[in-house]
Amino acid sequence: MWTRSLAVLSLLVVIAGRPEAGATPALPSTDEAIAHALNRLTFGPRPGDPARVKAQGLQNWIDLQLSPARIDDAVVTTKLARLETLTLDSQAIQRDYSGPAMMERRQRKEEAGASGASGASGASGANEETMSGRTGGPRRNVSDVQLKDRQVIADIEEAKLLRAVYSERQLQEVLVDFWFNHFNVFAGKGATRNYLTEYEREAIRPYVLGNFRNMLEATAKSPAMLFYLDNWQNVAEQSAQRREAPSPTRATGPSPTSANGARPTRGINENYARELMELHTLGVDGGYTQADVVNVARTFTGWTIRPREGSGTQFVSRLHDDEVKTVLGRTIKAGGGQNDVDQVLDILAAHPSTARHIAIKLATRLVSDTPPSALVDRAAARFTATRGDLREVVRTIITSPEFFAPETYRAKIKTPLGFVASALRATGAEVRSALPLARELREMGMPLYFCQPPTGYADVASAWISAGALVSRMNFAVALGKNEIRGVRIANPPADLDQQIGSPGFQRQ
């Protein structure tokens, strides 16, 4: 009896001596550590930020950034209020913005064809289509209807920049950028741009410090993703023989065609299924096979976009493959209907390869281009233990000894967005219009929302280091230092500001 009591007491002492699972270790409080945290967990420190964080305590500041709802963000909310399309759903955007512009382009094309002037008029229409949402190009023959159509993309570009510069919820904005790239969609692909505002607002932003499985489902069922990766055309083979899937382009754009101009054949479409496993969850070496790709694609058959409203997702049971499927060794029984997708997402979100893939990507973004394997292991274990609680995974990474190791300081190269935003924050610039800044980012090779491949923009140095890229950054630094960027004003720029911002040291974070 006494021996057993001693054993129990010893066990309690051991348990009491261990840090609680997920507990935060003591963080360094040096000026270098604070500067490092501000560089990695924000879009760059503003004048006075290091002193404010030091007074608050680095641990307290990080805890607050991990709970953004507790942070007053009234300044950026006021600045975003004038961007009228940010709160609209895709149906309103199609009805009031892109729909009228498309009808006008079609009418011009028909009139040009009737007059025999198809060459010049056709080129003009194509230019208007590809430049939708961008500013700064020639405005000859651009009607008010076309300019209004461009406003949709212009508003979300400007909102992204204003949030990066002015938001007090900086870690949240860093993570929104990270997760949008993880679940990238391309604004230049047809109707995708109609759904883009709603996609970032409803499928990405609410979940960046929430549950990964919830974000995975929100993106999977978003019209933006369904259109971008072609799942709206993904139908059971037997259905493809008899019927055609409802086309969202009846309301939102021209029917997609193949390279030879023919309408694509409907049936099983593997595009989304492959990217879901390779990019969004398991990773390229995650252990799936081609058979898994096909079976995941079969589970997603029948998920498409409401054709007439130009908005929202619907499941069409007659287009669904309702037979038995096997995914990663797990059987999905026949007759599951729309619940097939939920089963697949459960399997993928809980898979150990997904935990590791997400841990590697987050550690690459927040720590270094080659994150320490021990940190990746701990972050992956935390992902699994919390069933994908992203707040806790991020906490594990940004409070780790590896995050604060001196060799990680200034070890990351800023993306063009990070470079521009940090320059504006460091100088205390007043941004009256962020649209010229969006043009600057295009010059640097990072047009916002226009990354075509599903990989999104990279977080590693090799993607952004080139002679041309550095020249573009230096040109921006010179223009900013001389107050030559329209819509942006620095009150009292020092004489050597362009040299400071253009220096190699400023490129790093």
Residue pairs with C-beta under 8 A, 6 or more apart in sequence:
19 25
21 385
22 382
22 385
22 386
22 392
22 395
22 396
24 59
24 63
24 395
24 399
25 399
25 400
25 401
26 59
27 33
27 58
27 59
27 62
27 399
27 404
28 58
28 404
29 54
29 57
29 58
31 50
31 54
32 406
32 409
33 58
33 404
34 50
34 53
34 54
34 58
35 45
35 50
35 409
36 404
36 408
36 409
36 410
37 53
37 58
37 61
37 62
37 398
38 44
38 45
38 49
38 50
38 53
39 45
39 410
39 422
39 509
40 366
40 367
40 398
40 403
40 412
40 509
41 62
41 65
41 170
41 171
41 174
41 366
41 398
42 49
42 170
42 171
42 174
42 425
43 164
43 165
43 170
43 173
43 174
43 417
43 418
43 421
43 422
43 425
44 418
44 421
44 422
44 423
44 425
44 426
44 509
45 425
45 426
46 425
46 426
46 428
47 426
47 428
53 61
56 64
59 399
62 395
62 398
62 399
64 70
64 71
65 71
65 169
65 170
65 171
65 172
66 171
66 209
66 391
66 394
66 395
67 209
68 169
68 171
68 172
68 209
71 168
71 169
72 168
73 167
73 168
73 169
75 166
75 168
76 162
76 163
76 166
76 167
76 168
79 162
79 166
80 86
80 159
80 162
80 163
83 155
83 158
83 159
84 151
84 155
85 93
85 97
85 151
85 152
85 155
85 156
85 197
86 155
86 156
86 159
86 197
86 201
88 96
88 197
88 198
89 198
89 311
90 194
90 195
90 197
90 198
90 223
90 310
90 311
90 312
91 309
91 310
91 311
91 312
93 152
93 194
93 197
93 198
94 191
94 194
94 251
94 252
94 310
94 311
95 310
96 148
97 148
97 149
97 151
97 152
98 132
98 149
98 152
98 191
98 193
98 194
98 252
98 253
99 251
99 252
99 310
100 145
100 148
100 149
101 128
101 132
101 145
101 146
101 148
101 149
102 252
102 253
102 254
104 143
104 145
104 146
105 125
105 128
105 129
105 146
108 121
108 124
108 125
109 118
109 121
109 122
109 125
111 121
112 118
112 120
112 121
112 122
124 141
127 137
128 142
128 146
130 188
131 137
131 150
132 146
132 149
132 150
132 152
132 153
132 193
133 149
133 150
133 151
133 152
133 153
133 154
133 157
133 187
133 193
133 449
134 150
134 153
134 154
134 438
134 439
134 442
134 447
135 150
135 154
135 435
135 436
135 438
135 439
136 435
136 436
136 439
139 147
152 193
152 194
152 196
152 197
153 187
153 193
153 196
153 449
154 435
154 438
155 197
156 196
156 197
156 200
156 448
156 449
157 434
157 435
157 438
157 448
157 449
158 433
158 434
158 435
158 438
160 177
160 417
160 448
161 417
161 420
161 421
161 431
161 434
161 437
161 438
161 448
162 431
162 434
163 173
163 176
164 173
164 177
164 417
164 421
165 421
165 424
165 425
165 429
165 431
165 434
166 431
167 173
171 394
172 205
172 208
172 209
175 208
175 209
175 390
175 394
176 200
176 204
176 205
176 208
177 417
178 208
178 361
178 362
178 365
178 459
179 204
179 207
179 208
179 215
180 200
180 204
180 456
181 451
181 455
181 456
181 457
181 459
182 279
182 280
182 361
182 456
183 203
183 204
183 215
183 219
183 225
183 280
183 456
184 451
184 453
184 454
184 455
184 456
184 457
185 192
185 195
185 196
185 199
185 224
185 225
185 228
185 229
185 454
186 192
186 228
186 449
186 450
186 451
186 452
186 453
186 454
187 193
187 196
187 449
187 450
188 450
188 452
189 227
189 228
189 452
190 227
190 249
190 252
190 253
190 254
190 256
191 227
191 248
191 249
191 252
191 253
191 310
192 224
192 227
192 228
193 449
194 252
194 310
195 222
195 223
195 224
195 227
195 311
196 224
196 449
198 222
198 223
198 224
199 219
199 222
199 223
199 224
199 225
202 218
202 222
203 215
203 218
203 219
203 222
203 224
203 225
204 215
204 218
204 219
206 218
207 214
207 215
207 218
207 390
208 215
208 390
209 390
209 391
209 394
210 389
210 390
210 391
211 387
211 388
211 389
211 390
212 349
212 354
212 358
212 383
212 388
212 389
212 390
213 345
213 346
213 349
213 350
213 387
213 388
215 390
216 280
216 281
216 345
216 348
216 349
217 342
217 345
219 225
219 280
220 272
220 276
220 300
220 341
220 345
221 303
221 313
221 341
222 313
223 232
223 248
223 305
223 311
223 312
223 313
225 231
225 272
226 232
226 272
226 303
226 304
226 305
226 313
227 248
227 305
228 454
229 271
229 272
229 275
229 454
230 269
230 271
230 272
231 269
231 271
231 272
231 300
231 303
231 304
232 245
232 247
232 248
232 303
232 304
232 305
233 245
233 256
233 264
233 266
233 269
233 304
234 245
234 268
234 269
234 272
234 297
234 300
234 301
234 302
234 303
234 304
235 243
235 245
235 266
235 267
235 268
235 301
235 302
235 319
235 320
236 268
236 298
236 301
236 302
236 319
236 320
236 321
236 322
237 267
237 268
237 321
238 321
239 245
239 301
239 302
239 318
239 319
239 320
240 265
240 266
240 267
240 268
243 318
243 319
244 266
245 266
245 304
245 316
245 319
246 304
246 305
246 306
246 307
246 314
246 316
247 255
247 307
248 304
248 305
248 306
248 307
248 310
249 255
249 256
250 307
250 308
251 307
251 308
251 309
251 310
252 310
255 263
256 263
256 264
257 263
257 264
258 264
268 294
268 297
268 298
268 301
268 321
269 297
270 293
270 294
270 297
272 297
272 300
273 293
273 294
273 296
273 297
273 300
274 293
274 297
275 454
276 296
276 348
277 286
277 288
277 292
277 293
277 296
277 348
278 284
278 286
279 454
279 455
280 348
281 348
281 349
281 351
281 353
281 354
281 357
282 288
282 348
282 351
282 353
282 354
282 357
283 353
283 354
283 356
283 357
283 360
285 353
286 351
286 353
286 354
286 357
287 328
287 353
288 328
291 326
292 327
292 328
295 325
295 326
295 327
295 332
296 327
296 344
298 321
298 323
298 325
298 340
299 321
299 325
299 327
299 332
299 340
299 341
299 343
299 344
300 340
300 341
300 344
301 319
301 320
301 321
302 315
302 316
302 317
302 318
302 319
302 320
302 321
302 338
303 313
303 314
303 315
303 338
303 341
304 313
304 314
304 315
304 316
304 319
305 311
305 312
305 313
305 314
306 312
306 313
306 314
315 337
315 338
317 337
317 338
320 337
320 338
320 340
322 334
322 335
322 336
322 337
322 340
323 334
324 331
324 332
324 333
324 334
325 331
325 332
325 340
326 332
327 344
327 347
328 347
328 348
328 351
330 343
330 347
332 340
332 343
332 344
336 343
348 354
349 388
350 384
350 387
350 388
352 380
352 384
354 383
355 380
355 381
355 383
355 384
355 388
356 376
356 380
358 380
358 383
358 393
359 376
359 377
359 379
359 380
359 383
359 393
359 397
360 371
360 376
361 459
362 379
362 393
362 394
362 397
363 371
363 372
363 375
363 376
363 379
363 397
364 370
364 371
364 459
364 460
365 459
366 394
366 397
366 398
366 403
367 375
367 397
367 400
367 402
367 403
367 408
368 408
368 411
368 412
369 411
369 412
369 459
369 460
369 461
369 462
371 402
372 402
374 402
375 397
375 400
375 402
375 403
378 396
378 400
379 393
379 396
379 397
382 389
382 392
382 393
382 396
383 389
383 393
386 392
386 393
397 403
402 408
410 505
410 508
410 509
411 508
412 461
412 508
412 509
413 460
413 461
413 464
413 465
413 507
413 508
413 509
414 422
414 464
414 507
414 508
414 509
415 446
415 457
415 459
415 464
416 441
416 444
416 445
416 446
416 464
416 469
416 472
416 473
417 441
417 446
417 448
418 509
419 444
419 473
419 476
419 506
419 507
420 437
420 440
420 441
420 444
420 476
422 506
422 509
423 429
423 476
423 477
423 480
423 501
423 506
424 431
424 437
424 480
424 488
426 501
427 480
427 490
427 493
427 497
427 501
428 490
428 491
429 480
429 488
429 489
429 490
430 488
430 489
430 490
430 491
431 437
431 487
431 488
432 487
432 488
432 489
433 486
433 487
433 488
434 487
435 487
436 485
436 486
436 487
436 488
437 485
437 487
437 488
438 447
438 448
440 476
440 485
441 447
441 448
442 450
443 472
443 475
443 476
444 469
444 472
444 473
444 476
445 464
445 468
445 469
445 472
446 457
451 457
457 463
458 464
470 507
473 502
473 507
474 498
474 502
476 485
476 501
477 497
477 498
477 499
477 500
477 501
477 502
478 484
478 498
478 502
479 485
480 488
480 490
480 493
480 497
480 498
480 501
481 490
481 493
481 496
481 497
481 498
481 499
481 501
482 493
482 498
483 489
483 490
483 493
490 497
494 500
500 506
